[in-house]
Amino acid sequence: LVLCVQRTSAFYYGQFPDNFAWGVSTSAYQTEGSWNEGGRGPSIWDTFSKSPGKIVDGSNGDQASDSYKKYREDVQLLKQLGVKYYRFSISWSRVLSNGTLASRNEEGIQFYKSLVQELKNNNIEPVVTLYHWDLPQKLQDMGGWESDSIVNFFVEYSNLMFKELGPQVKMWITINEPYDVAWYGYGTGSQAPGIKEPGTKPYAVGRNLILAHVRVYKLYKESYAPSQGGKIGIALNSDWKLPKTNSQEDRQAADRAKQFMLGWFASPIFGNGDYPEVMKTRAGSRLPSFSLQEIIDNRGSSDFFGINHYTTKLVENSPSMDAGESYSKDLGVKESFDPTWDGPSEKKIYPEGMRELLKYIKSTYGNPVVYVTENGVGDCGTIVDETRVNYLKNYIDQVLQALKLDHVDVRGYFVWSLIDNFEWSAGYTKKYGIYKVDFERGGRDRTPKASANFYRDVITHNGFPT
Ligand code: BG6
């Protein structure tokens, strides 16, 4: 007998400000498909997903949700929902097939121009992520994010996108979740490029991700923002971290966990320009330092704080017994979920964590403009997705509470995700869409789930009116 206890947090009735930015998010590799069409070159996710044993169901993004072909239909779904914003990412190897300017692919550039135009025609603002994990394979062969040369390649590619799409795009995100790129790509190896060198590489890669972000931010602010008038930021991800017990060790461990996940990138970009002290102390020289000039340039290098948030973890102090040096050993915690929380195994539902995290961002990083750039929950794909409806309702309400009661400057909220898609190493076993995609058939038909109807109502009422 399994007893399901649905926790409900104290609900607050009220509305969001009039211009609140309601949106949904997707990414290129997870949705586009057409991996070898229209001149697209291979990315590290093509390589990784086709390496045996990397994806639980042995699948890949070759066709994915077919959005390269069905983008007009996707825009109609956005219209049905009533969202004013659509966050998608550009596949770097679709616009530059081997990542460099010499491999410019007109057909790929045209695809994104058409998508942006279609959005505009339907009164939907594009929010464009430049890097959502699908590095051109050719650049990986040249060292990828480990090599300092990546910074210039990223600047050249971004410059091209600002030039081509900038007249229409007013909101840019440089990099999605640098934490995941550095840690899962180079620490655990569970994501592309699948490297497992947890003591040094995540730190080296993290540094290049920050430098690349800062250079592209400066480029946009100096050369494009004055004439194009848009904003540019980054999307960081963080769980909320609760101490498992009230002991001083566990409270310090929870704080350390925030610093090692969010602070690693937020402190350079939104804080004092440098890594959190606790990371510098614990990782020592394996955390490559910033020069004074870099610290100055890092500081304040974002117009807004994009935050992707999904779940909360209980954290206890736990010196790692791992042999050898590693980021996890530097961090020294054990994380778990409270067994009373509802929800799927790795994304437990604890809505209060959303408000706590937003408050923490406000108090730690000087009250920045915040957008929740991703929030959602995975399940097995049912149309009557009560868990997701319950999740979204309570998480959105916590955003409202942060805004109304704690005066966090939240300007927008984006559900992950518009449609079911290729869920990285989980393949198609886990679904996040508020629209179902029929992966059994080539046509990849879309059907609204209960959560799509629910979200449309929230947008229509601009929250939860009394
Ligand atoms: C984020 C990513 O980590 O969360 C998305 O930006 C991803 O691309 C989503 O699909 C769901 O994550 P997870 O960890 O459940 O696979």
Residues whose N, C-alpha, C, O or C-beta is under 5 A from the ligand:
A	BS01	BG6	E423
